[in-house]
Amino acid sequence: MDIEERLKDIGERAKRIIVSPKTEWQAIEAEPTTAVGLYRNYILYMAAIPAVANFLGNWLFGVSRGSSVVHYPFVGGLMRSALQYGLGLPLLYGVALAISHLAPSFEGKRDDLRALKLIAYSYTPIWLAEIFGLVPGLRWLDVLGVYAVYLFYVGVSRMMRSKEEYSDVYTAAGLVLGVAAAFLHGFIVHTLVPMPTP
């Protein structure tokens, strides 16, 4: 499959999971894949969106810091984005492992691959919403990524074979894990490549 066809397939999957999640979770559940295949065919591309958008936005338009706007230098911004991207990939898998480990607590079955599918496709709106980071004044629209919580809620009982009545609590646990991973990710990136001073 060439890059154009793969990008088209990724776009179609992203559209379907957002527009008709119940139907799409059924298709995802039945779809044979591996963790490597999931990364190669979806995650590597989607996870690049925030890194590229933040790099271009921070370099071209800058970041508001108090009353001034700070621009990342090209090399520093590139390093930050590369770290953001590279660190995000294993962290995503770590969240999936934690979600899988929790499954028996909600009368589900531990399955790392199904948990990775759940996390990867639930993260779709988070990754897509980061596109707004390119445009000054629209960065607040990344709040649209909250739709990921709903996608997780719709898919968790099917993917983790847990009881539906536990979906809300399981989703809350997933949200806590996701937020914790995001804070850890941001802390490490900011520590290793801090924001330039005005």
C-alpha positions in Angstrom: 0.0 0.0 0.0 1.5 3.4 -1.0 1.4 6.4 1.2 -1.5 8.1 -0.5 -3.7 5.0 -0.1 -2.7 4.7 3.5 -3.5 8.3 4.3 -6.8 7.9 2.6 -7.6 4.8 4.7 -6.5 6.6 7.9 -8.8 9.6 7.0 -11.7 7.3 6.4 -11.2 5.4 9.7 -10.9 8.7 11.6 -14.1 10.0 10.0 -16.0 6.8 10.8 -14.9 6.5 14.4 -16.0 10.1 15.0 -19.3 10.0 13.0 -20.5 6.5 13.8 -18.5 5.1 16.7 -20.8 2.3 17.7 -20.7 0.8 14.2 -17.0 1.4 13.8 -16.1 -0.2 17.2 -17.7 -3.4 15.8 -15.5 -3.2 12.8 -12.4 -2.5 14.8 -13.1 -5.4 17.2 -13.3 -7.8 14.3 -10.3 -6.4 12.4 -7.2 -8.6 12.6 -4.1 -6.6 13.4 -1.0 -6.5 15.7 0.4 -3.8 17.9 3.1 -3.2 15.3 0.5 -3.0 12.5 -1.6 -0.6 14.5 1.3 1.7 15.1 2.5 1.4 11.5 -0.9 1.9 9.9 -2.5 4.5 12.2 -0.8 5.7 15.3 2.5 6.9 13.8 0.6 9.1 11.4 -2.1 10.4 13.7 0.4 11.1 16.6 2.5 13.2 14.2 -0.4 15.7 13.9 0.2 17.4 17.3 3.9 17.4 16.9 3.8 19.1 13.4 1.0 21.5 14.3 2.7 22.6 17.5 6.1 23.0 15.8 4.7 25.2 13.0 2.4 27.1 15.4 5.2 27.8 17.9 7.8 28.7 15.3 5.7 30.8 13.0 3.2 32.4 15.3 4.7 32.0 18.8 3.3 31.3 22.2 1.6 34.0 24.4 3.6 34.4 27.6 2.1 37.2 29.7 2.0 40.4 27.6 4.6 39.1 25.1 4.7 36.5 22.4 7.6 34.0 22.4 8.8 32.3 19.2 10.6 29.0 19.4 13.8 29.0 17.3 13.7 26.5 14.4 16.1 24.0 15.8 14.8 24.2 19.4 11.2 23.9 18.2 12.1 20.9 16.0 13.8 19.2 18.9 10.8 19.8 21.1 8.4 18.5 18.6 10.6 15.4 17.9 10.7 14.7 21.7 6.9 15.3 21.9 6.3 12.8 19.2 8.9 10.2 20.2 7.8 10.2 23.9 4.1 10.1 23.1 4.3 6.8 21.2 5.5 4.6 24.2 3.3 6.6 26.6 0.3 5.7 24.6 1.2 2.0 24.8 1.7 2.4 28.6 -1.8 3.8 29.0 -3.1 0.9 27.0 -1.4 -1.6 29.2 -2.8 0.1 32.3 -6.3 0.0 30.8 -5.8 -3.7 30.0 -4.6 -4.4 33.5 -7.8 -2.8 34.9 -10.2 -4.9 32.9 -10.7 -7.7 35.4 -11.8 -5.0 38.0 -14.8 -4.3 35.7 -15.5 -8.0 35.0 -13.6 -7.7 31.7 -10.7 -9.6 30.2 -7.2 -8.4 30.1 -6.1 -8.0 26.5 -3.2 -5.6 25.7 -3.9 -5.5 21.9 -7.6 -4.7 22.3 -6.7 -2.0 24.9 -4.3 -0.5 22.4 -7.0 -0.4 19.8 -9.3 1.2 22.3 -6.8 3.9 23.2 -5.5 4.5 19.7 -8.9 5.1 18.1 -10.3 6.9 21.1 -7.4 9.4 20.9 -8.4 10.3 17.3 -10.3 13.6 18.2 -7.4 14.6 20.5 -4.9 14.3 17.7 -7.2 16.0 15.1 -8.0 18.9 17.4 -4.3 19.8 17.7 -4.5 21.1 14.1 -6.0 24.2 15.7 -2.7 24.8 17.3 -1.5 26.1 13.9 -3.8 29.2 14.1 -3.4 31.9 16.7 -6.7 32.5 18.4 -8.0 29.0 17.6 -5.8 27.0 19.9 -8.6 26.9 22.5 -10.6 24.7 20.1 -8.4 21.7 21.1 -11.1 21.3 23.7 -12.9 19.4 21.0 -10.6 16.6 21.8 -12.8 15.9 24.9 -15.0 13.9 22.4 -12.3 11.2 23.0 -14.0 10.5 26.4 -17.2 9.6 24.6 -15.5 7.4 22.1 -13.8 5.5 24.9 -17.1 5.2 26.7 -18.9 3.8 23.7 -16.1 1.3 22.9 -14.8 0.2 26.3 -17.2 -2.6 27.1 -16.9 -4.1 23.6 -13.2 -3.9 23.4 -12.3 -5.0 27.0 -15.3 -7.4 27.3 -16.3 -5.6 30.4 -19.9 -5.2 31.7 -21.7 -2.3 30.2 -22.9 -1.1 33.6 -19.3 -0.4 34.5 -18.5 1.6 31.4 -18.9 5.0 33.1 -16.5 4.0 36.0 -14.1 2.4 33.5 -14.2 5.5 31.4 -13.5 7.7 34.5 -10.5 5.5 35.3 -9.3 5.7 31.7 -9.7 9.5 31.8 -7.5 9.7 34.9 -4.8 7.6 33.3 -4.9 9.7 30.1 -4.7 13.0 32.0 -1.8 11.7 34.1 0.0 10.5 31.0 -0.5 13.9 29.4 0.9 15.7 32.4 3.9 13.4 32.6 4.4 13.9 28.8 4.2 17.7 29.1 6.5 17.8 32.2 9.2 15.7 30.5 9.1 17.7 27.3 9.1 21.0 29.0 12.0 19.9 31.3 14.2 18.7 28.5 13.4 21.5 26.0 12.1 24.5 28.0 10.2 27.4 26.5 12.5 30.2 25.4 12.5 33.3 27.4 11.0 36.5 26.0 
